[in-house]
Amino acid sequence: MGSDTLIDDHVSQKQTKLAAVALHKHALSKQAQRESTELLPGKEEYVWLVVAVKKVHPEKKLKPFRIPVRHPIVDPRTSPVCLITKDPQREYKDLLEAQKISFISRVVGVTKLKGKFKPFEARRLLAKENGLFLADERVVPLLPKLLGKIFFDAKKQPIPVDLTKKDLKAELESAIESTYMHQNQGTCTSIKIANLSHTPAQTLANLTTALPEVAKRIRGGWDNIQSLSIKTSSSISLPIWSCELGAGPGGRWDGLSIGAVEEEDEEWGGIDGDDPKAGDEDSEESEKTPEPVKKVEKRVEKSNEKKRRVEETEAPSTKKAKLSRSIDADIKT
């Protein structure tokens, strides 16, 4: 790999290009098959960067990280952009007109979300009709409840913007020209990196621009990244980078060697919380019957004792009847 260029000193540009070309070829062939058999056009396919980490992040943030890309994923000329604002919405419509901002297709205030767009069908149409949603960062905490899960299932979470900035046009343009990384509490994060209308070369350019910023936004940086891959919503993942599988610095098992586990066990008092210095007392206690088993045995003993008492108190006639029934059954057999 002597002549191979590395993205951010880690990811092979050659491997990334091969994966992008193969993914586009596969996705376009599948799209052509669907178009030949289906009457209605399907949803637009996106290319996703899947980041797998070694250690999860303890908290989930509502505000996503802004990741720059060279070729914007959303084009306001073909995909409408909706801006969600504080009340009154007329004030922000006038502000957009005053600054000659024409790439915002629709402005919706919080009151409109609570009224006109409260029905599920109205919110579904709003999500379907717009390709991107921007929102005043001051109202972002209210939006999950007002918009519902339909926006989050469609990966159309509103992007926070600062509407108090003097150069509002530059702020909105920067938001539209970027992609976003939504931090979750799992080990995998998907980032929209391109769509199928982009060429493989444009997808590669977006990855080259985005990867350094993605690594900065992950706690631990490259040392905490386990693997990177790209995929569409209906394809398998194609790997573009993976960390070393050894226990060396930055490897998959770095900090998880046997010695580290033994030291952690000793620190916490041995395996399963036992004190390694306890000696014979702990070994004798471990041989004793566990408490849950003791309870079950006691219940069985009580049940057997009740049966014996019932049998002892049965009338002689009842015993004779049972004996005769059993004799009859033996004769028949």
Secondary structure, 3 states (H helix, E strand, C coil): CCCCCEECCCEEHHHHHHHHHHHHHHHHHHHHHHHHHCCCCCCCCEEEEEEEECCCCCCCCCCCEEEECCCCCCCCCCCCEEEEECCCHHHHHHHHHHCCCCCCCEEEEHHHHHCCCCCHHHHHHHHHHCCEEEEECCCHHHHHHHHCHHHHHCCCCCEEECCCCCCHHHHHHHHHCEEEECCCCCCEEEEEEEECCCCHHHHHHHHHHHHHHHHHHCCCHHHHEEEEEEECCCCCCEEEEECCCCCCCCCCCCCCCHHHHHHHHHHCCCHHHCCCCCCHHHHHHHHCCCHHHHHHHHHHHHHHHHHHHHHHHCCHHHHHHHHHHHHHHHHHC
